Amino acid sequence: MGKKKLTEKELKFNEEIKKIVLDILEKNKKPMIKIKVSDDKPNLFQSKFGGLPYLPKDKEVPKDKENRQFTLLAQINVEELPENNIYPMKEGMLQFWVLNDDCIGLDFDNPLGNGYKVVYYKEIDKNVTEEEILGKYKPYEDEDSYFPIESEFSLKFELKDGYYTDSDDRFSEFFIEEIKKFEKEKGEEYKEIFEKYRKNNLGYNICYDFYEILEEDKNLNDKLFGAGHKIGGYPDYTQNDIRDKEYEVLLLQIDSEGTDEHEIMWGDCGIANFFIRERDLKELNFDEVIYNWDCC
């Protein structure tokens, strides 16, 4: 059965909704570094998801309070990034470590938990060898672990505009505010349409109320419903926005998006995020980064 043919008024209403959303997205866009993964094997000093970590000669593998070694989730060689104002540092290595247990290091009751760590090394010592790393890298692995990264991935980076995603609470707040203004201005003209939404008892939830309107527009769809791996821009979730208001900077997002040969999978097609406060990032203080992952 095909879609119901829309009236001229319904078509006009849909265009008005699209314009509201597009205006919000364009007015609030900010830089994002899109990350593309490949199966090319990275060396010890390159950016990667998974694989063997870089460690300075005088440093040990990060551990939790029970002395269990973390596993490398990702490392970003900052010099490989396109010129940007997201990270204040322009050199060195930023690493993301998690405990390879049944929750992949996540404490569901505390987003500042004990099961992960973000580490920054300002200098990269190219004299370090893989043999040295293998001698001290003995990560803990729970028998019920579901580590998301199946193999080891090289990373390529591209600077792009980043837009609000439909699961970002900040976007929902803007949208509700704007749609209420729109109804106040043109509620009489579109009275029957607004009543239809109320009859369905959906309120003004962007993902459900207006999904079909926005989904049919490729430009909006690519912006609003785009997830993927990224640095900066706006986060995406499969469930809820868990941040405190201060944690505005997306240090890294890893999606369930691998290659034809190897998988990245957070639970059931989930997404992981690392957030930091802007003041902490400026000071290169990574002690209170929020880590979260969720899935369908």
MIBASE-831367 format. One line per 3 residues: number of its first residue (from 0); their letters; for each residue x, y, z of N, C-alpha, C. Coordinates in steps of 0.001 Angstrom, whole numbers, plus 500000, padded with zeros to 6 digits. Example, Ala and Ser with C-alpha at 12.3 -4.5 7.8 and 13.67 -1.06 7.14 Angstrom:
0 = as = 513190/494310/507800/512300/495500/507800/513200/496700/507800  512850/497750/507080/513670/498940/507140/512900/500030/507870
***
This chain:
0 = mgk = 500850/498798/500000/500000/500000/500000/500884/501250/500000  500632/502179/499085/501417/503392/498995/501053/504394/500071  501876/505445/500155/501609/506490/501130/500358/507269/500752
3 = kkl = 499675/507735/501772/498507/508575/501547/498933/509869/500876  498203/510265/499840/498530/511498/499140/498194/512686/500025  499150/513598/500149/498978/514749/501034/498226/515874/500334
6 = tek = 497490/516634/501119/496821/517817/500598/497838/518939/500425  497436/519976/499715/498326/521128/499539/498686/521748/500881  497720/521795/501787/497980/522378/503107/498972/521523/503897
9 = elk = 498827/520209/503809/499760/519318/504503/501170/519434/503923  501252/519549/502600/502557/519730/501965/503205/521039/502404  502410/522085/502479/502919/523383/502914/503361/523321/504374
12 = fne = 502582/522661/505219/502937/522490/506624/504271/521749/506749  504431/520685/505987/505682/519918/506034/506882/520773/505668  506733/521611/504661/507834/522490/504267/508167/523483/505367
15 = eik = 507135/523963/506066/507365/524877/507199/508158/524173/508307  507820/522943/508597/508540/522176/509620/509996/521963/509209  510213/521603/507966/511575/521411/507472/512404/522683/507615
18 = kiv = 511785/523823/507305/512501/525091/507399/512880/525400/508847  511972/525138/509774/512261/525358/511196/513476/524546/511624  513465/523257/511247/514562/522379/511640/515868/522796/510977
21 = ldi = 515813/523109/509682/517020/523500/508967/517614/524779/509540  516780/525726/509907/517260/526970/510515/517982/526689/511828  517424/525804/512635/518071/525447/513905/519437/524812/513646
24 = lek = 519482/523901/512695/520730/523205/512403/521806/524155/511890  521430/525020/510950/522414/525923/510351/522909/526979/511341  522018/527477/512171/522404/528508/513137/523314/527967/514230
27 = nkk = 523260/526672/514466/524021/526092/515572/525119/525133/515124  525437/525112/513840/526467/524186/513375/527837/524566/513942  528661/523567/514125/530026/523805/514604/530951/522736/514024
30 = pmi = 532264/522959/514082/533191/522034/513419/533126/520619/513977  533334/519671/513098/533374/518256/513440/534438/517592/512575  535149/516647/513161/536093/515842/512387/535475/514467/512187
33 = kik = 535095/514181/510961/534517/512881/510620/535636/511856/510525  535400/510670/511102/536404/509613/511103/535935/508449/510245  536790/508026/509339/536510/506862/508508/537514/505768/508851
36 = vsd = 537019/504539/509056/537898/503431/509418/538247/502603/508187  539418/501978/508257/539818/501045/507195/540569/499885/507828  540750/498806/507054/541450/497619/507545/542956/497706/507360
39 = dkp = 543461/498817/506835/544909/498995/506732/545519/498937/508135  546593/498202/508284/547196/498030/509606/547986/499275/510000  547605/499941/511088/548359/501118/511533/549612/500698/512292
42 = nlf = 550623/501557/512269/551801/501256/513075/551587/501730/514516  552577/501573/515342/552466/501857/516772/552126/503311/517061  552483/504205/516171/552377/505637/516452/551208/506315/515735
45 = qsk = 550475/505565/514950/549377/506147/514180/548060/506089/514944  547114/506901/514493/545758/506864/515032/545133/505513/514710  544321/505015/515649/543728/503690/515440/542564/503483/516394
48 = fgg = 541690/502559/516036/540724/501965/516943/541217/500557/517235  541354/500208/518524/541844/498895/518901/543319/498734/518614  543802/497506/518719/545192/497227/518377/546163/497499/519508
51 = lpy = 547432/497513/519151/548515/497687/520110/548723/499168/520403  548737/499576/521681/548853/500989/522014/550285/501491/521981  550422/502781/521769/551701/503448/522025/551817/503697/523522
54 = lpk = 552990/503488/524076/553283/503833/525467/554701/504384/525554  554894/505532/526189/556261/505999/526413/557047/504982/527238  558358/505016/527128/559204/504034/527805/559006/504040/529321
57 = dke = 558699/505199/529886/558590/505302/531346/557148/505222/531848  556200/504827/530980/554792/504767/531374/554273/503330/531343  553308/503069/532229/552674/501765/532293/551261/501835/531724
60 = vpk = 550673/500687/531491/549300/500612/531006/548354/501093/532108  547405/501971/531800/546436/502410/532823/545661/501220/533395  545340/501316/534705/544636/500237/535394/543481/500799/536212
63 = dke = 542570/499893/536613/541496/500302/537519/541961/500131/538963  541069/500389/539900/541425/500333/541316/541748/498918/541777  541348/497937/541014/541646/496542/541344/542885/496041/540616
66 = nrq = 543635/496986/540060/544906/496694/539401/544744/495890/538110  543590/495977/537470/543366/495313/536188/543695/496274/535055  544491/495824/534102/544886/496675/532980/543694/496955/532063
69 = ftl = 543625/498199/531611/542638/498561/530613/543090/498079/529228  542136/498078/528302/542401/497775/526899/542318/499053/526076  543198/499206/525103/543130/500386/524244/541879/500334/523384
72 = laq = 541056/501345/523509/539886/501493/522649/540251/502296/521407  540960/503409/521630/541312/504280/520505/542509/505142/520877  543291/505493/519882/544309/506520/520073/544301/507449/518868
75 = inv = 544465/508740/519159/544448/509774/518133/545802/510470/518129  546556/510295/517056/547784/511063/516864/547349/512439/516367  547470/513435/517227/546883/514750/516970/547438/515389/515706
78 = eel = 548684/515082/515364/549285/515671/514166/548621/515174/512889  547903/514065/512954/547224/513530/511767/545883/514213/511505  545403/514998/512444/544104/515642/512286/544196/516833/511341
81 = pen = 543137/517123/510615/543116/518365/509831/543145/519560/510778  543584/520691/510266/543634/521896/511104/542238/522171/511672  542182/522370/512993/540882/522521/513642/541020/523301/514945
84 = niy = 539880/523743/515476/539877/524414/516776/539118/523593/517824  538963/522294/517574/538272/521422/518527/539221/521005/519640  540357/520429/519259/541407/520105/520223/542371/521283/520307
87 = pmk = 542709/521756/521510/543671/522852/521613/545110/522403/521339  545414/521119/521579/546764/520624/521333/546948/520319/519848  548142/520529/519366/548449/520330/517948/549480/519232/517727
90 = egm = 549844/518549/518780/550799/517451/518684/550506/516464/519810  551170/515319/519760/551018/514344/520826/549964/513285/520530  549701/512448/521548/548806/511305/521413/547715/511355/522484
93 = lqf = 546468/511271/522053/545334/511198/522969/544779/509781/522900  544684/509125/524072/544258/507725/524109/543018/507533/524970  542211/506561/524571/540975/506216/525257/541053/504740/525653
96 = wvl = 541033/504491/526960/541196/503152/527505/539923/502723/528234  539561/501445/528126/538399/500917/528844/538742/499544/529421  538036/499174/530485/538191/497838/531052/537383/496852/530214
99 = ndd = 538010/495775/529822/537343/494785/528969/536556/493800/529842  535500/494324/530485/534625/493483/531297/533270/493357/530606  532264/492854/531318/530976/492612/530672/530229/493884/530329
102 = cig = 530642/495038/530893/530011/496329/530577/530940/497251/529805  532071/496717/529353/533066/497490/528595/533469/498746/529372  533679/498561/530674/534187/499641/531515/533159/500638/531979
105 = ldf = 531901/500455/531620/530872/501441/531954/530260/501158/533324  530138/502213/534124/529398/502166/535385/528076/502887/535133  526983/502150/535075/525691/502734/534707/525183/503747/535731
108 = dnp = 525722/503695/536952/525288/504625/537994/526205/505836/538120  527333/505805/537418/528304/506887/537565/529063/507092/536257  528736/508143/535496/529436/508392/534225/530896/508818/534411
111 = lgn = 531306/509054/535673/532716/509296/535980/533239/508092/536759  533086/506916/536196/533392/505683/536898/534861/505304/536869  535132/504073/537285/536484/503559/537476/536941/502677/536323
114 = gyk = 536092/502461/535330/536389/501466/534316/536973/501994/533022  537471/503213/533024/538033/503779/531797/538990/504913/532149  539760/505337/531174/540682/506456/531391/541050/507090/530056
117 = vvy = 541169/508411/530056/541658/509145/528887/543026/509710/529245  544000/509461/528393/545389/509841/528665/545931/510646/527489  546695/511695/527814/547336/512492/526763/548838/512530/526984
120 = yke = 549592/512207/525931/551048/512329/525935/551430/513443/524968  552072/514468/525494/552406/515625/524662/553435/515285/523594  554343/514382/523910/555388/514003/522960/555278/512522/522638
123 = idk = 555639/512166/521416/555629/510772/520978/557075/510344/520725  557513/509350/521485/558877/508849/521363/558906/507760/520295  559457/508071/519138/559479/507126/518020/560498/506002/518225
126 = nvt = 561239/506042/519331/562187/504968/519619/561544/503790/520337  560320/503959/520774/559602/502864/521426/559345/501760/520409  559486/500499/520823/559286/499365/519922/558051/498557/520324
129 = eee = 557530/497806/519360/556391/496940/519641/556754/495891/520690  557980/495396/520651/558418/494394/521619/558349/494936/523041  558725/496212/523211/558647/496823/524537/557201/496910/525020
132 = ilg = 556311/497263/524114/554894/497386/524481/554325/496014/524831  554609/495014/524008/554093/493666/524243/554567/493109/525578  555731/493577/526035/556263/493110/527308/555470/493596/528512
135 = kyk = 554740/494700/528346/553992/495227/529508/552492/495380/529266  552037/495123/528044/550601/495242/527737/549934/493881/527899  549296/493675/529043/548601/492426/529369/547181/492775/529841
138 = pye = 546326/493263/528938/545021/493779/529354/544114/492697/529943  543344/493103/530933/542357/492221/531544/541261/491906/530523  540784/490661/530542/539669/490281/529678/538702/489412/530464
141 = ded = 537510/489915/530679/536467/489176/531376/535976/488042/530481  535613/486912/531099/535111/485791/530305/533789/486120/529620  533086/487140/530140/531826/487577/529531/531971/488907/528800
144 = syf = 533191/489215/528390/533414/490505/527740/532822/490519/526332  532443/491723/525917/531915/491927/524563/532618/493149/523958  533941/493079/523920/534702/494231/523446/534239/494601/522045
147 = pie = 533929/495874/521802/533240/496262/520557/534086/496209/519302  535401/496310/519457/536266/496413/518276/536872/495057/517974  536468/494496/516853/536821/493123/516507/538289/492987/516131
150 = sef = 538834/494007/515503/540195/493907/515008/540953/495188/515342  541617/495729/514387/542393/496956/514515/542137/497787/513261  541820/499065/513453/541427/499895/512325/542318/501127/512203
153 = slk = 542740/501419/510981/543362/502709/510685/542273/503766/510555  542644/505006/510799/541669/506093/510772/542073/507171/509780  541085/507698/509079/541268/508871/508234/540306/509952/508699
156 = fel = 540733/511202/508587/539983/512305/509167/539611/513352/508119  538421/513940/508305/537949/514998/507409/537186/516036/508225  537585/517290/508097/536909/518375/508802/535631/518755/508065
159 = kdg = 534497/518754/508784/533199/519051/508185/532378/519899/509155  531229/520356/508687/530275/521010/509586/529555/519941/510405  529411/520204/511691/528683/519298/512567/527341/519887/512945
162 = yyt = 526298/519064/512912/524939/519535/513176/524323/518777/514349  523358/519440/515000/522587/518759/516027/522032/517444/515486  522011/516423/516337/521362/515166/515984/519991/515107/516656
165 = dsd = 519135/514241/516153/517773/514164/516676/517728/513671/518114  518797/512978/518574/518795/512440/519938/519450/513379/520948  519908/514539/520501/520563/515511/521378/519505/516340/522104
168 = drf = 519532/516326/523434/518533/517065/524211/518534/518553/523897  519698/519104/523569/519764/520534/523252/518921/520834/522021  518986/519947/521043/518185/520156/519846/516698/520095/520169
171 = sef = 516302/519124/520970/514890/518984/521330/514363/520240/521991  515180/520848/522850/514771/522076/523531/514539/523197/522523  515463/523360/521588/515303/524381/520551/514062/524116/519700
174 = fie = 513892/522859/519314/512779/522529/518428/511433/522802/519090  511288/522381/520330/510024/522600/521038/509719/524090/521151  510756/524856/521455/510581/526308/521565/510118/526912/520238
177 = eik = 510744/526486/519140/510410/527043/517830/509054/526561/517325  508709/525318/517597/507429/524806/517108/506272/525462/517851  506489/525808/519112/505454/526521/519865/505240/527930/519297
180 = kfe = 506323/528579/518908/506214/529896/518266/505448/529763/516945  505780/528718/516215/505134/528472/514932/503630/528235/515111  503259/527466/516106/501840/527203/516339/501110/528472/516785
183 = kek = 501780/529284/517588/501167/530534/518037/500910/531463/516857  501842/531437/515893/501740/532317/514733/500757/531785/513692  500762/530457/513465/499977/529903/512360/499078/528741/512794
186 = gee = 498767/528705/514081/497953/527620/514610/496570/527548/514005  495998/528704/513672/494661/528710/513098/494688/528171/511672  495727/528539/510934/495852/528075/509546/496004/526557/509469
189 = yke = 496744/525997/510429/497008/524559/510424/496314/523850/511588  495152/524341/511938/494433/523846/513112/494213/522329/513056  493744/521815/511946/493433/520389/511839/494700/519533/511955
192 = ife = 495791/520030/511425/497039/519256/511465/497581/519188/512880  497572/520331/513572/498036/520320/514959/497150/519427/515824  495859/519441/515569/494941/518596/516336/495225/517120/516099
195 = kyr = 495658/516791/514877/495988/515398/514565/497156/514922/515433  498172/515774/515595/499307/515392/516431/498881/515218/517884  498006/516090/518361/497546/515971/519745/496697/514727/519936
198 = knn = 495907/514420/518929/495058/513234/518997/495915/511978/519136  497055/511976/518466/497979/510843/518569/498750/510832/519884  498555/511905/520671/499154/512010/521999/500677/511874/521952
201 = lgy = 501278/512499/520948/502725/512404/520792/503467/513630/521307  502757/514710/521517/503459/515925/521935/504318/516435/520808  505470/517020/521157/506385/517535/520144/507728/516813/520257
204 = nic = 507720/515543/520016/508945/514771/520020/509438/514652/518585  510622/515217/518323/511099/515323/516954/511247/513957/516289  511695/512963/517033/511983/511665/516443/510715/510958/515972
207 = ydf = 509603/511171/516692/508386/510439/516367/507367/511301/515631  507116/512483/516127/506069/513312/515540/506330/513639/514077  507547/514059/513787/507839/514633/512478/508881/513836/511701
210 = yei = 509135/512613/512152/510185/511817/511521/509943/511633/510023  508717/511291/509644/508436/511032/508233/508607/512288/507386  508306/513440/507968/508475/514697/507238/509947/514942/506936
213 = lee = 510788/514732/507933/512209/515041/507787/512956/513949/507040  512505/512713/507193/513174/511579/506565/513159/511677/505045  512121/512264/504499/511990/512323/503038/512899/513379/502413
216 = dkn = 513480/514248/503246/514363/515297/502757/515809/514850/502972  516539/514527/501914/517885/513975/502045/518829/514940/502747  518733/516217/502452/519599/517209/503075/519426/517203/504591
219 = lnd = 518176/517265/505047/517904/517234/506479/518249/515883/507083  517938/514837/506371/518208/513497/506876/519694/513294/507143  520528/513714/506207/521974/513564/506362/522498/514357/507550
222 = klf = 521925/515523/507784/522374/516365/508891/521872/515846/510232  520577/515685/510339/519930/515430/511625/520087/513996/512104  520100/513053/511188/520147/511651/511582/521505/511015/511291
225 = gag = 522520/511846/511104/523855/511328/510853/524569/510978/512146  525017/509735/512271/525762/509314/513453/527227/509140/513070  527786/507946/513218/529145/507686/512768/530212/508022/513797
228 = hki = 531466/507798/513386/532623/508111/514226/532969/509588/514037  533278/510267/515125/533579/511694/514984/534293/512249/516204  534904/513405/515992/535473/514244/517051/534791/515597/516933
231 = ggy = 534286/516125/518049/533606/517415/518000/532230/517308/517383  531669/518453/517009/530310/518464/516503/529334/518134/517614  528297/517362/517292/527258/517010/518252/527139/515498/518375
234 = pdy = 526839/515004/519576/526757/513561/519795/525468/512958/519281  525523/511648/519118/524335/510883/518779/524204/509763/519805  522965/509334/520051/522708/508265/521017/521678/507314/520433
237 = tqn = 521646/506114/520984/520537/505227/520665/519459/505308/521744  519828/505891/522911/518849/506045/523986/518781/507498/524442  519489/507832/525537/519302/509148/526144/520580/509966/526187
240 = dir = 520408/511280/526202/521499/512226/526413/521815/512235/527906  523017/511775/528289/523336/511579/529710/524185/512703/530305  524516/513719/529526/525489/514723/529971/524943/515695/531007
243 = dke = 525852/516189/531851/525603/517415/532591/525771/518566/531605  525185/519695/531925/525202/520834/531001/526618/521302/530658  527570/521124/531589/528916/521637/531357/529702/520823/530327
246 = yev = 529313/519592/530111/530100/518706/529258/529681/518877/527798  530175/519949/527201/529744/520337/525863/530638/519814/524750  531865/519414/525074/532809/519030/524023/532811/517517/523836
249 = lll = 532546/517085/522610/532608/515669/522273/534048/515328/521893  534759/514699/522836/536153/514325/522589/536252/513256/521510  535321/512296/521563/535346/511204/520597/534010/510477/520633
252 = qid = 533542/510090/519459/532381/509211/519347/532750/508030/518461  532469/506820/518963/532698/505602/518179/531356/504910/517998  530958/504737/516771/529675/504143/516432/529869/502646/516125
255 = seg = 528782/501924/515957/528837/500532/515503/528952/500527/513983  530134/500847/513516/530356/501044/512077/531756/500588/511721  531891/499326/511268/533189/498784/510915/533413/498773/509412
258 = tde = 534003/497704/508924/534250/497539/507492/533569/496250/507028  533730/495931/505748/533172/494678/505234/533838/493467/505878  535084/493651/506317/535854/492529/506853/535766/492403/508373
261 = hei = 535680/493529/509072/535737/493496/510536/534674/494418/511140  534209/494016/512303/533050/494654/512926/533443/495555/514084  532686/496626/514248/532650/497408/515488/531208/497354/515959
264 = mwg = 530989/496853/517180/529619/496650/517623/529497/496867/519135  528772/497926/519492/528481/498215/520895/527135/497582/521241  527163/496428/521902/525913/495767/522242/525124/495462/520983
267 = dcg = 523915/496002/520921/523047/495835/519756/523034/497137/518964  524076/497330/518139/524202/498520/517270/524176/499822/518078  525005/499909/519104/525040/501103/519948/526095/502116/519536
270 = ian = 526263/503123/520389/527200/504224/520155/527884/504566/521475  529182/504882/521422/529936/505300/522609/530379/506750/522454  530358/507488/523568/530760/508898/523567/531698/509191/524737
273 = ffi = 532618/510122/524500/533457/510675/525560/533276/512194/525538  532918/512775/526700/532666/514211/526802/533605/514848/527819  533920/516122/527577/534780/516870/528496/534278/518302/528600
276 = rer = 534540/518915/529752/534217/520331/529909/535231/521164/529143  534782/522268/528589/535668/523104/527769/536869/523598/528561  536647/523989/529808/537768/524503/530611/538811/523415/530877
279 = dlk = 538359/522182/531086/539302/521080/531311/540102/520781/530055  539445/520839/528896/540146/520584/527645/541217/521639/527398  540909/522892/527667/541893/523970/527485/543118/523753/528360
282 = eln = 542899/523191/529547/544001/522934/530481/544628/521556/530274  544139/520813/529275/544597/519450/528990/544464/518561/530223  543363/518755/530926/543044/517962/532115/541978/516935/531738
285 = fde = 542381/515674/531639/541474/514621/531189/541048/513699/532329  541111/514212/533567/540783/513393/534732/539289/513207/534943  538465/514102/534388/537022/514017/534624/536248/514018/533298
288 = viy = 536635/513131/532434/535930/512923/531169/534755/511982/531418  533601/512292/530846/532437/511407/530935/532474/510402/529793  532253/509136/530152/532204/508055/529156/530828/507391/529242
291 = nwd = 530256/507121/528079/528963/506447/528036/528836/505669/526739  528170/504534/526809/527721/503873/525587/526329/503311/525828  525532/503292/524793/524206/502707/524902/523860/502018/523593
294 = cc = 522831/501199/523634/522444/500467/522434/520931/500274/522417  520422/499739/521332/518985/499582/521163/518391/498616/522193
***
